[in-house]
Amino acid sequence: MKQDRTVNIEIGNEEWEGVYSNFVIITHSPSEFILDFARMLPGAKKAKVFSRIIMTPQNARALLATLENNIQKYEAEHGKIPLPSAEPGKGPIGFQANIENSEKK
């Protein structure tokens, strides 16, 4: 039998506002994934990291599954999300899918 779980979450005023990010650097070691969320402004030569999230590989896998599920729900309601088709490094800076690696799954 599946048991419902309720988790009470507290969020501070500063966190409530959120942080905008259009650029992420993801690195990993055998024991953790590190996600550096940054903002890159047009014409800027560097991005500034505003938030660093460190998680276990198991939690990174769970995040991926949860994000995929939510994207499917979003696209069912609002339509497919288009991805930029520019060559890596030549198009707009921001979150970009690595098409070559995602096709090998």
MMTF fields as JSON, N, C-alpha, C and O atoms, coordinates in Angstrom:
{
  "mmtfVersion": "1.0.0",
  "mmtfProducer": "UNKNOWN",
  "numBonds": 419,
  "numAtoms": 420,
  "numGroups": 105,
  "numChains": 1,
  "numModels": 1,
  "chainsPerModel": [1],
  "groupsPerChain": [105],
  "chainIdList": ["A"],
  "bondAtomList": [4, 2, 8, 6, 12, 10, 16, 14, 20, 18, 24, 22, 28, 26, 32, 30, 36, 34, 40, 38, 44, 42, 48, 46, 52, 50, 56, 54, 60, 58, 64, 62, 68, 66, 72, 70, 76, 74, 80, 78, 84, 82, 88, 86, 92, 90, 96, 94, 100, 98, 104, 102, 108, 106, 112, 110, 116, 114, 120, 118, 124, 122, 128, 126, 132, 130, 136, 134, 140, 138, 144, 142, 148, 146, 152, 150, 156, 154, 160, 158, 164, 162, 168, 166, 172, 170, 176, 174, 180, 178, 184, 182, 188, 186, 192, 190, 196, 194, 200, 198, 204, 202, 208, 206, 212, 210, 216, 214, 220, 218, 224, 222, 228, 226, 232, 230, 236, 234, 240, 238, 244, 242, 248, 246, 252, 250, 256, 254, 260, 258, 264, 262, 268, 266, 272, 270, 276, 274, 280, 278, 284, 282, 288, 286, 292, 290, 296, 294, 300, 298, 304, 302, 308, 306, 312, 310, 316, 314, 320, 318, 324, 322, 328, 326, 332, 330, 336, 334, 340, 338, 344, 342, 348, 346, 352, 350, 356, 354, 360, 358, 364, 362, 368, 366, 372, 370, 376, 374, 380, 378, 384, 382, 388, 386, 392, 390, 396, 394, 400, 398, 404, 402, 408, 406, 412, 410, 416, 414],
  "bondOrderList": [1, 1, 1, 1, 1, 1, 1, 1, 1, 1, 1, 1, 1, 1, 1, 1, 1, 1, 1, 1, 1, 1, 1, 1, 1, 1, 1, 1, 1, 1, 1, 1, 1, 1, 1, 1, 1, 1, 1, 1, 1, 1, 1, 1, 1, 1, 1, 1, 1, 1, 1, 1, 1, 1, 1, 1, 1, 1, 1, 1, 1, 1, 1, 1, 1, 1, 1, 1, 1, 1, 1, 1, 1, 1, 1, 1, 1, 1, 1, 1, 1, 1, 1, 1, 1, 1, 1, 1, 1, 1, 1, 1, 1, 1, 1, 1, 1, 1, 1, 1, 1, 1, 1, 1],
  "groupList": [{"groupName": "MET", "atomNameList": ["N", "CA", "C", "O"], "elementList": ["N", "C", "C", "O"], "formalChargeList": [0, 0, 0, 0], "bondAtomList": [1, 0, 2, 1, 3, 2], "bondOrderList": [1, 1, 2], "singleLetterCode": "M", "chemCompType": "L-PEPTIDE LINKING"}, {"groupName": "LYS", "atomNameList": ["N", "CA", "C", "O"], "elementList": ["N", "C", "C", "O"], "formalChargeList": [0, 0, 0, 0], "bondAtomList": [1, 0, 2, 1, 3, 2], "bondOrderList": [1, 1, 2], "singleLetterCode": "K", "chemCompType": "L-PEPTIDE LINKING"}, {"groupName": "GLN", "atomNameList": ["N", "CA", "C", "O"], "elementList": ["N", "C", "C", "O"], "formalChargeList": [0, 0, 0, 0], "bondAtomList": [1, 0, 2, 1, 3, 2], "bondOrderList": [1, 1, 2], "singleLetterCode": "Q", "chemCompType": "L-PEPTIDE LINKING"}, {"groupName": "ASP", "atomNameList": ["N", "CA", "C", "O"], "elementList": ["N", "C", "C", "O"], "formalChargeList": [0, 0, 0, 0], "bondAtomList": [1, 0, 2, 1, 3, 2], "bondOrderList": [1, 1, 2], "singleLetterCode": "D", "chemCompType": "L-PEPTIDE LINKING"}, {"groupName": "ARG", "atomNameList": ["N", "CA", "C", "O"], "elementList": ["N", "C", "C", "O"], "formalChargeList": [0, 0, 0, 0], "bondAtomList": [1, 0, 2, 1, 3, 2], "bondOrderList": [1, 1, 2], "singleLetterCode": "R", "chemCompType": "L-PEPTIDE LINKING"}, {"groupName": "THR", "atomNameList": ["N", "CA", "C", "O"], "elementList": ["N", "C", "C", "O"], "formalChargeList": [0, 0, 0, 0], "bondAtomList": [1, 0, 2, 1, 3, 2], "bondOrderList": [1, 1, 2], "singleLetterCode": "T", "chemCompType": "L-PEPTIDE LINKING"}, {"groupName": "VAL", "atomNameList": ["N", "CA", "C", "O"], "elementList": ["N", "C", "C", "O"], "formalChargeList": [0, 0, 0, 0], "bondAtomList": [1, 0, 2, 1, 3, 2], "bondOrderList": [1, 1, 2], "singleLetterCode": "V", "chemCompType": "L-PEPTIDE LINKING"}, {"groupName": "ASN", "atomNameList": ["N", "CA", "C", "O"], "elementList": ["N", "C", "C", "O"], "formalChargeList": [0, 0, 0, 0], "bondAtomList": [1, 0, 2, 1, 3, 2], "bondOrderList": [1, 1, 2], "singleLetterCode": "N", "chemCompType": "L-PEPTIDE LINKING"}, {"groupName": "ILE", "atomNameList": ["N", "CA", "C", "O"], "elementList": ["N", "C", "C", "O"], "formalChargeList": [0, 0, 0, 0], "bondAtomList": [1, 0, 2, 1, 3, 2], "bondOrderList": [1, 1, 2], "singleLetterCode": "I", "chemCompType": "L-PEPTIDE LINKING"}, {"groupName": "GLU", "atomNameList": ["N", "CA", "C", "O"], "elementList": ["N", "C", "C", "O"], "formalChargeList": [0, 0, 0, 0], "bondAtomList": [1, 0, 2, 1, 3, 2], "bondOrderList": [1, 1, 2], "singleLetterCode": "E", "chemCompType": "L-PEPTIDE LINKING"}, {"groupName": "GLY", "atomNameList": ["N", "CA", "C", "O"], "elementList": ["N", "C", "C", "O"], "formalChargeList": [0, 0, 0, 0], "bondAtomList": [1, 0, 2, 1, 3, 2], "bondOrderList": [1, 1, 2], "singleLetterCode": "G", "chemCompType": "PEPTIDE LINKING"}, {"groupName": "TRP", "atomNameList": ["N", "CA", "C", "O"], "elementList": ["N", "C", "C", "O"], "formalChargeList": [0, 0, 0, 0], "bondAtomList": [1, 0, 2, 1, 3, 2], "bondOrderList": [1, 1, 2], "singleLetterCode": "W", "chemCompType": "L-PEPTIDE LINKING"}, {"groupName": "TYR", "atomNameList": ["N", "CA", "C", "O"], "elementList": ["N", "C", "C", "O"], "formalChargeList": [0, 0, 0, 0], "bondAtomList": [1, 0, 2, 1, 3, 2], "bondOrderList": [1, 1, 2], "singleLetterCode": "Y", "chemCompType": "L-PEPTIDE LINKING"}, {"groupName": "SER", "atomNameList": ["N", "CA", "C", "O"], "elementList": ["N", "C", "C", "O"], "formalChargeList": [0, 0, 0, 0], "bondAtomList": [1, 0, 2, 1, 3, 2], "bondOrderList": [1, 1, 2], "singleLetterCode": "S", "chemCompType": "L-PEPTIDE LINKING"}, {"groupName": "PHE", "atomNameList": ["N", "CA", "C", "O"], "elementList": ["N", "C", "C", "O"], "formalChargeList": [0, 0, 0, 0], "bondAtomList": [1, 0, 2, 1, 3, 2], "bondOrderList": [1, 1, 2], "singleLetterCode": "F", "chemCompType": "L-PEPTIDE LINKING"}, {"groupName": "HIS", "atomNameList": ["N", "CA", "C", "O"], "elementList": ["N", "C", "C", "O"], "formalChargeList": [0, 0, 0, 0], "bondAtomList": [1, 0, 2, 1, 3, 2], "bondOrderList": [1, 1, 2], "singleLetterCode": "H", "chemCompType": "L-PEPTIDE LINKING"}, {"groupName": "PRO", "atomNameList": ["N", "CA", "C", "O"], "elementList": ["N", "C", "C", "O"], "formalChargeList": [0, 0, 0, 0], "bondAtomList": [1, 0, 2, 1, 3, 2], "bondOrderList": [1, 1, 2], "singleLetterCode": "P", "chemCompType": "L-PEPTIDE LINKING"}, {"groupName": "LEU", "atomNameList": ["N", "CA", "C", "O"], "elementList": ["N", "C", "C", "O"], "formalChargeList": [0, 0, 0, 0], "bondAtomList": [1, 0, 2, 1, 3, 2], "bondOrderList": [1, 1, 2], "singleLetterCode": "L", "chemCompType": "L-PEPTIDE LINKING"}, {"groupName": "ALA", "atomNameList": ["N", "CA", "C", "O"], "elementList": ["N", "C", "C", "O"], "formalChargeList": [0, 0, 0, 0], "bondAtomList": [1, 0, 2, 1, 3, 2], "bondOrderList": [1, 1, 2], "singleLetterCode": "A", "chemCompType": "L-PEPTIDE LINKING"}],
  "groupTypeList": [0, 1, 2, 3, 4, 5, 6, 7, 8, 9, 8, 10, 7, 9, 9, 11, 9, 10, 6, 12, 13, 7, 14, 6, 8, 8, 5, 15, 13, 16, 13, 9, 14, 8, 17, 3, 14, 18, 4, 0, 17, 16, 10, 18, 1, 1, 18, 1, 6, 14, 13, 4, 8, 8, 0, 5, 16, 2, 7, 18, 4, 18, 17, 17, 18, 5, 17, 9, 7, 7, 8, 2, 1, 12, 9, 18, 9, 15, 10, 1, 8, 16, 17, 16, 13, 18, 9, 16, 10, 1, 10, 16, 8, 10, 14, 2, 18, 7, 8, 9, 7, 13, 9, 1, 1],
  "groupIdList": [1, 2, 3, 4, 5, 6, 7, 8, 9, 10, 11, 12, 13, 14, 15, 16, 17, 18, 19, 20, 21, 22, 23, 24, 25, 26, 27, 28, 29, 30, 31, 32, 33, 34, 35, 36, 37, 38, 39, 40, 41, 42, 43, 44, 45, 46, 47, 48, 49, 50, 51, 52, 53, 54, 55, 56, 57, 58, 59, 60, 61, 62, 63, 64, 65, 66, 67, 68, 69, 70, 71, 72, 73, 74, 75, 76, 77, 78, 79, 80, 81, 82, 83, 84, 85, 86, 87, 88, 89, 90, 91, 92, 93, 94, 95, 96, 97, 98, 99, 100, 101, 102, 103, 104, 105],
  "secStructList": [7, 7, 7, 7, 7, 7, 7, 7, 7, 7, 7, 7, 2, 2, 2, 2, 2, 7, 7, 7, 7, 1, 3, 3, 3, 3, 3, 3, 7, 1, 1, 7, 3, 3, 3, 3, 3, 3, 3, 7, 7, 6, 6, 7, 1, 1, 7, 3, 3, 3, 3, 3, 3, 3, 3, 7, 2, 2, 2, 2, 2, 2, 2, 2, 2, 2, 2, 2, 2, 2, 2, 2, 2, 2, 2, 2, 2, 2, 7, 7, 7, 7, 7, 7, 7, 1, 7, 6, 6, 6, 1, 7, 1, 1, 7, 7, 7, 7, 2, 2, 2, 2, 6, 6, 7],
  "xCoordList": [0.837, 0.0, 0.889, 1.83, 0.581, 1.342, 0.901, -0.29, 1.888, 1.585, 1.825, 2.876, 0.844, 1.008, 1.925, 1.809, 2.842, 3.746, 3.513, 3.405, 3.437, 3.317, 4.589, 5.029, 5.182, 6.385, 6.094, 5.72, 6.264, 6.126, 7.436, 8.502, 7.362, 8.553, 8.513, 7.496, 9.621, 9.742, 10.659, 11.704, 10.267, 11.09, 11.218, 10.226, 12.457, 12.706, 12.333, 12.13, 12.244, 11.864, 12.824, 12.391, 14.123, 15.114, 14.995, 15.066, 14.814, 14.67, 13.35, 13.267, 12.324, 11.008, 11.08, 10.371, 11.948, 12.092, 12.739, 12.506, 13.535, 14.179, 15.388, 15.657, 16.104, 17.293, 17.152, 16.955, 17.251, 17.181, 18.511, 19.573, 18.448, 19.653, 19.397, 18.359, 20.345, 20.238, 21.486, 21.742, 22.254, 23.509, 23.814, 23.698, 24.197, 24.546, 25.795, 25.969, 26.648, 27.838, 27.633, 27.407, 27.712, 27.505, 28.793, 29.318, 29.288, 30.466, 30.109, 29.112, 30.947, 30.665, 31.948, 32.981, 31.848, 32.89, 32.212, 31.012, 32.938, 32.269, 31.159, 30.27, 31.199, 30.241, 29.255, 28.344, 29.417, 28.5, 28.429, 29.349, 27.295, 27.097, 27.074, 26.494, 27.708, 27.753, 27.123, 27.565, 26.092, 25.4, 25.621, 25.157, 26.318, 26.548, 25.609, 25.789, 24.598, 23.635, 24.133, 24.427, 24.222, 24.814, 23.904, 22.89, 24.301, 23.593, 24.624, 25.657, 24.335, 25.211, 24.439, 23.388, 24.959, 24.283, 24.834, 26.005, 24.024, 24.499, 25.731, 25.753, 26.747, 27.974, 28.966, 30.096, 28.571, 29.471, 30.5, 30.216, 31.676, 32.748, 32.768, 33.466, 32.009, 31.963, 30.593, 29.859, 30.272, 29.011, 29.296, 30.377, 28.317, 28.449, 27.573, 26.383, 28.169, 27.425, 26.646, 27.205, 25.341, 24.481, 24.057, 23.623, 24.178, 23.772, 24.531, 24.661, 25.029, 25.711, 24.923, 24.673, 24.537, 23.805, 24.695, 25.185, 24.892, 25.695, 24.763, 24.062, 24.755, 23.864, 24.51, 25.489, 23.955, 24.446, 24.045, 23.11, 24.743, 24.322, 22.877, 22.16, 22.445, 21.071, 20.078, 19.051, 20.373, 19.473, 19.513, 18.5, 20.669, 20.757, 19.882, 19.196, 19.908, 19.066, 17.591, 16.78, 17.237, 15.847, 15.414, 14.283, 16.313, 16.016, 15.751, 14.802, 16.581, 16.394, 15.019, 14.312, 14.642, 13.341, 12.19, 11.21, 12.306, 11.257, 11.141, 10.034, 12.278, 12.269, 11.668, 10.877, 12.04, 11.463, 9.951, 9.221, 9.469, 8.041, 7.327, 6.262, 7.903, 7.285, 7.314, 6.375, 8.363, 8.421, 7.356, 6.712, 7.162, 6.097, 4.727, 3.915, 4.474, 3.195, 3.051, 1.982, 4.124, 4.109, 3.798, 2.94, 4.515, 4.322, 2.938, 2.39, 2.365, 1.004, 0.0, -1.008, 0.28, -0.628, -0.324, -1.245, 0.974, 1.365, 2.034, 2.326, 2.281, 2.953, 4.441, 5.012, 5.047, 6.47, 7.347, 7.117, 8.347, 9.297, 10.383, 11.082, 10.54, 11.568, 12.962, 13.141, 13.931, 15.325, 16.063, 15.753, 17.036, 17.82, 18.587, 19.073, 18.697, 19.356, 20.747, 21.325, 21.282, 22.599, 23.695, 23.518, 24.826, 25.976, 26.467, 26.469, 26.89, 27.407, 28.539, 29.448, 28.468, 29.497, 29.265, 29.952, 28.303, 28.073, 26.702, 26.448, 25.822, 24.48, 24.371, 25.376, 23.148, 22.957, 23.524, 23.503, 24.026, 24.554, 23.388, 22.458, 23.432, 22.378, 22.327, 23.265, 21.233, 21.057, 20.915, 20.067, 21.737, 21.666, 21.746, 22.571, 20.888, 20.911, 22.097, 22.409, 22.745, 23.814, 23.144, 23.023, 22.708, 21.926, 22.695, 22.108, 23.985, 24.789, 24.747, 24.537, 24.942, 24.919, 23.518, 23.353, 22.503, 21.156, 20.602, 19.728, 21.102, 20.637, 21.234, 20.716, 22.314, 22.992, 22.374, 22.807, 21.36, 20.758, 20.169, 19.626],
  "yCoordList": [-1.173, 0.0, 1.246, 1.349, 2.172, 3.413, 4.352, 4.595, 4.882, 5.756, 7.203, 7.536, 8.071, 9.502, 10.105, 9.81, 10.954, 11.647, 13.134, 13.66, 13.796, 15.248, 15.81, 15.375, 16.775, 17.422, 18.904, 19.557, 19.425, 20.86, 21.522, 21.1, 22.555, 23.24, 24.686, 25.364, 25.153, 26.551, 27.241, 26.704, 28.433, 29.188, 30.626, 31.275, 31.105, 32.463, 33.499, 33.171, 34.758, 35.838, 35.963, 36.154, 35.858, 35.989, 34.84, 35.059, 33.629, 32.469, 32.507, 32.004, 33.098, 33.181, 33.919, 33.582, 34.931, 35.715, 34.909, 35.199, 33.917, 33.086, 33.757, 34.937, 32.983, 33.471, 33.073, 31.897, 34.04, 33.75, 33.184, 33.692, 32.135, 31.532, 31.169, 30.593, 31.507, 31.106, 30.337, 30.169, 29.875, 29.191, 28.264, 28.675, 27.035, 26.099, 25.32, 24.922, 25.114, 24.277, 23.08, 23.245, 21.874, 20.668, 19.856, 19.513, 19.557, 18.702, 17.595, 17.677, 16.554, 15.458, 14.77, 14.842, 14.11, 13.233, 11.887, 11.76, 10.891, 9.611, 9.709, 8.858, 10.726, 10.784, 11.947, 12.01, 12.878, 14.019, 14.682, 14.596, 15.35, 16.207, 17.638, 17.924, 18.543, 19.954, 20.735, 20.64, 21.505, 22.329, 23.783, 24.232, 24.515, 25.945, 26.701, 26.698, 27.353, 28.124, 29.56, 30.211, 30.043, 31.352, 32.174, 31.697, 33.412, 34.323, 34.915, 35.432, 34.835, 35.387, 36.483, 36.229, 37.696, 38.818, 39.038, 38.75, 39.539, 39.785, 40.688, 41.728, 40.277, 41.056, 40.826, 41.309, 40.103, 39.86, 38.796, 37.894, 38.914, 37.956, 36.809, 35.817, 36.936, 35.855, 35.8, 36.787, 34.628, 34.433, 34.49, 34.111, 34.967, 35.009, 33.919, 33.835, 33.076, 32.018, 32.636, 33.364, 32.338, 32.85, 31.763, 32.065, 30.5, 29.427, 28.153, 27.808, 27.461, 26.175, 25.123, 25.267, 24.068, 22.964, 21.719, 21.37, 21.067, 19.846, 18.721, 18.847, 17.619, 16.505, 15.161, 15.082, 14.124, 12.772, 12.34, 12.9, 11.352, 10.836, 10.329, 10.494, 9.716, 9.218, 10.373, 10.275, 11.455, 12.608, 13.309, 13.849, 13.306, 13.876, 13.072, 13.649, 11.747, 10.886, 11.144, 11.206, 11.297, 11.58, 12.951, 13.11, 13.937, 15.269, 15.176, 15.781, 14.422, 14.249, 13.651, 14.14, 12.603, 11.955, 12.908, 12.964, 13.653, 14.593, 15.724, 16.131, 16.235, 17.305, 16.808, 17.516, 15.596, 15.025, 14.893, 15.212, 14.421, 14.269, 15.612, 15.717, 16.629, 17.955, 18.591, 19.296, 18.361, 18.881, 18.212, 18.875, 16.908, 16.209, 16.808, 17.02, 17.076, 17.677, 19.081, 19.444, 19.865, 21.225, 21.175, 21.911, 20.285, 20.215, 19.691, 20.07, 18.83, 18.346, 19.494, 19.507, 20.449, 21.574, 22.756, 23.426, 23.025, 24.25, 24.014, 24.981, 22.779, 22.495, 22.266, 22.592, 21.704, 21.344, 22.578, 23.627, 22.432, 23.507, 23.447, 22.439, 24.498, 24.471, 24.672, 25.445, 23.976, 24.15, 24.913, 24.747, 25.748, 26.444, 25.418, 24.423, 25.658, 24.692, 25.152, 24.574, 26.173, 26.692, 25.7, 24.873, 25.801, 24.981, 25.341, 26.515, 24.329, 24.636, 25.659, 25.538, 26.655, 27.688, 28.844, 29.861, 28.716, 29.777, 30.415, 31.484, 29.768, 30.298, 31.071, 31.481, 31.268, 32.008, 31.23, 29.999, 31.964, 31.324, 31.018, 31.816, 29.883, 29.504, 27.999, 27.303, 27.497, 26.056, 25.483, 25.928, 24.507, 23.895, 22.387, 21.87, 21.691, 20.235, 19.737, 20.271, 18.718, 18.076, 17.002, 15.856, 17.364, 16.495, 15.217, 14.135, 15.313, 14.152, 13.096, 11.919, 13.488, 12.539, 12.046, 10.889, 12.897, 12.466, 11.444, 10.653, 11.451, 10.479, 9.104, 8.124, 8.991, 7.711, 6.93, 5.81, 7.486, 6.814, 5.485, 4.801],
  "zCoordList": [0.0, 0.0, 0.0, 0.786, -0.877, -0.969, 0.142, 0.332, 0.88, 2.003, 1.606, 1.058, 1.883, 1.615, 2.662, 3.852, 2.207, 3.119, 2.98, 1.872, 4.099, 4.115, 4.71, 5.775, 4.026, 4.515, 4.64, 3.666, 5.825, 6.03, 5.654, 6.103, 4.834, 4.347, 4.8, 4.657, 5.346, 5.741, 4.748, 4.382, 4.311, 3.369, 3.876, 4.206, 3.929, 4.391, 3.348, 2.179, 3.776, 2.855, 1.686, 0.549, 1.945, 0.865, -0.138, -1.348, 0.362, -0.527, -1.292, -2.412, -0.696, -1.326, -2.66, -3.608, -2.721, -3.944, -5.065, -6.238, -4.734, -5.733, -6.356, -6.128, -7.142, -7.849, -9.309, -9.615, -10.211, -11.643, -12.115, -11.756, -12.917, -13.48, -14.935, -15.263, -15.809, -17.213, -17.656, -18.848, -16.663, -16.958, -15.792, -14.638, -16.063, -14.987, -15.373, -16.524, -14.398, -14.57, -13.654, -12.455, -14.214, -13.424, -13.439, -14.498, -12.246, -12.097, -11.113, -10.396, -11.093, -10.168, -9.732, -10.399, -8.605, -8.089, -7.853, -8.099, -7.39, -7.121, -6.063, -6.028, -5.209, -4.107, -4.161, -3.336, -5.12, -5.15, -6.518, -7.332, -6.737, -7.898, -7.396, -6.348, -8.143, -7.784, -8.926, -10.071, -8.612, -9.594, -9.22, -8.173, -10.059, -9.856, -10.789, -12.006, -10.197, -10.961, -11.074, -10.072, -12.315, -12.575, -13.473, -13.982, -13.644, -14.532, -15.484, -15.056, -16.771, -17.807, -18.52, -19.109, -18.466, -19.109, -20.509, -20.755, -21.433, -22.794, -22.792, -22.133, -23.531, -23.646, -22.52, -22.591, -21.488, -20.362, -20.741, -21.529, -20.18, -20.453, -19.441, -19.65, -18.346, -17.367, -16.718, -16.677, -16.215, -15.498, -14.004, -13.554, -13.238, -11.793, -11.194, -11.496, -10.337, -9.658, -8.507, -7.688, -8.45, -7.392, -6.412, -5.3, -6.818, -5.928, -6.287, -7.462, -5.268, -5.465, -4.7, -3.503, -5.4, -4.796, -4.887, -5.961, -3.758, -3.707, -3.268, -2.264, -4.021, -3.688, -3.998, -4.74, -3.425, -3.68, -5.093, -5.665, -5.66, -6.971, -6.962, -7.949, -5.865, -5.771, -5.823, -6.493, -5.129, -5.165, -6.52, -6.964, -7.18, -8.53, -9.499, -10.343, -9.377, -10.227, -9.937, -10.861, -8.656, -8.284, -8.815, -9.274, -8.752, -9.305, -10.802, -11.303, -11.521, -12.966, -13.269, -14.15, -12.549, -12.786, -12.474, -13.217, -11.38, -10.995, -12.009, -12.361, -12.483, -13.477, -14.794, -15.417, -15.223, -16.45, -16.323, -17.262, -15.163, -14.931, -15.006, -15.614, -14.395, -14.403, -15.787, -16.154, -16.556, -17.928, -18.786, -19.6, -18.614, -19.353, -19.035, -19.935, -17.765, -17.361, -17.954, -18.444, -17.908, -18.465, -19.959, -20.447, -20.695, -22.148, -22.509, -23.544, -21.679, -21.939, -21.845, -22.552, -20.975, -20.781, -21.697, -22.164, -21.963, -22.671, -24.027, -24.731, -24.41, -25.675, -25.483, -24.443, -26.5, -26.445, -26.245, -26.848, -25.395, -25.129, -26.208, -26.307, -27.015, -28.061, -27.469, -26.528, -28.022, -27.628, -28.719, -29.899, -28.349, -29.382, -30.207, -29.669, -31.508, -32.384, -32.823, -33.743, -32.184, -32.565, -32.177, -31.283, -32.867, -32.533, -31.137, -30.768, -30.343, -29.011, -29.088, -29.909, -28.226, -28.182, -29.134, -29.039, -30.061, -31.037, -30.885, -31.439, -30.139, -29.96, -28.669, -28.087, -28.224, -26.981, -25.803, -25.783, -24.83, -23.634, -22.717, -22.603, -22.072, -21.148, -21.016, -21.403, -20.468, -20.346, -21.748, -22.521, -22.073, -23.388, -23.238, -22.486, -23.958, -23.925, -24.735, -25.8, -24.222, -24.972, -25.815, -25.381, -27.016, -27.884, -28.193, -28.182, -28.466, -28.821, -27.721, -28.015, -26.451, -25.364, -25.034, -24.648, -25.175, -24.828, -25.821, -25.466, -27.064, -28.056, -27.824, -28.359, -27.04, -26.806, -25.666, -25.394, -24.976, -23.821, -24.174, -23.307]
}
